[in-house]
């Protein structure tokens, strides 16, 4: 029997603890991840972020978390997972790392962003907002904030995703290190 080496992973839940919707207490989230086999589980802020060591295939983690959330609290939300290596590549691939970390976001996707859709965006018309595609991520700079952003309403493909501001992205990367 072959065993998989343990991998440091980031688990991100989409749309939890925002505006009183889809409440997931972080203590319960940590326990759920530990019960699934996660080790050294740490959560970060209240928006459904966790860093853990996962002993099995990383492809099994997101469906296991999604199933456990449904079974435990009746919540069905997209769950996205990135390994520490993948998250480091997101950080390294950011085209504008010096922009305001509260307004710069990484939108983690379940699939690939469509480069043709990203290229077709009226970049000049959206300025000073910006968007660029990476590997299962888009980088988005919402100059006036997400709520008033025209960019936030565009579909560049890649399936469901979850956005994290740059401060959160770099903090999660630091927790992985």
Phi, psi and omega in degrees: 000133179266139176250151178268140174292149178292144184231136173283128184228155171249130176250129179234127177263140180268128169071030177259150175057033178247119178060032178078004181265150173047063183289126174227102177297135185294329176296319178293321179298317177299314180298318179301316180293322177294319179296333177281347180117000178293146182237150179054045183287129174229134173260158179228125186048186188262012187257025173083048177240135176215147172243135182205166171261126184249124185278346185251191177298132183297333179296340180276344189290309183300311179296327178293317179294315180300315179296319181293321178297320178294314181293319186282315186230009177071024184256129177243107179222152173297140178239125178244141181232138171227139174286165177301322179295317179295320179293320177299323178293325175297314179297312181295332184273358183295125181285344184223059186294347183266001178285166182306119184292347175277336184256344176270131183231149165254125177258105181281129187247155175283337179228196180272139170295148180274110182303327179293321178293320179295317179295328183281349178299138176284081184301318180295321180291335180270347184307139012273006176292155183217152174216143176213152181258145173229200180278105183055034178206147165242147175258130183226131175250112180261089189304324180254013183097158184294320186301323183260008188277131170284326179300320182298338181267357181279146177254113179252019178082184178097359178077191179300148179215177176218133184264144173226137177290163188297328177299316179292317180302312182289328176293319177296320177298320179294321178295329179287334187287000000 
